[in-house]
Amino acid sequence: MEKTKMRRLNVNLPEPIFKQLQELASESGQTLTQVVRNGLGLADIAYKEANIGHKLAITDKRGKVLKEIALVN
């Protein structure tokens, strides 16, 4: 298995956003890095799908749309 090269990124976040990141990490039992990686993965999927006319939504178990998530381009 080939080892992925890691790159370091410094990011400046407003205090409320940083606190939100910390809360997400704490609640999910993940590191800050894992939360950021997961968020980027979700954003990647969301923007690719939006670019082909699809919508991102939260649904219940039956598929009923509870929330539609609008992306800002």
N, C-alpha and C positions, 0 to 999 in steps of 0.2 A: 504494500500500500504506500503510495507516494505521499509524503508530508507536504501539507499546504503551507506556503510561505505566509507568514503573518506580517501585517503592517500595523503600525501604531498611528492612531488618529487622536488629536486633541480637539475637543469640542467645547465651545462656550455655550452654556445653557442658562436661561433665566432661572432664578431660584425656584419658582413654582414648578417649572418643568423638571428640574433636577429632583425635587422632592417627589414628584409623580413617578419618575424613573425609579427612585429608591423604594417607593411603596410597591410598585409592580414587582420589583426584584424580591422584596421581602415576602409579599403575598404568594408569589409563585415558587419561592425557594430557589431562585436563579441568581446568577451574578448580574451586575449592571451590564457587562459585555453581552451575556446571553440574551438579556431583554432587548438590547439594541439590535443584535443580530436577528432575533425573531421579528422585531418591528420592521427591519429593512426587508426581510423576506416577505412579510405580509404586504408591505408597500409595493414591492416589485410585482407581485401577483396582481394587486389591485390596479396599479397603473397600466399594466399590460392589458388586462381585461377591459378597463375603461377605454383604452385606445381602440378597441375593436367593437365598442358599443355596448359592452356588458355592464351590469350594475353590481355593486357590492352591497349585500344585505345580510342582516341577522334574521334568521328564521326560527320558528319553533319546530318541534319534532315532526309536525305534519307538513312543514314547508310554508306555513303562513308567514309572510314578511312582517316582522316586528319593527325593524328599523332599516332604513336605506341610508347608506353612508355615502355622502357626496365628497368627491375628491377635488382639491383645488390644483389646477395646473398652472 
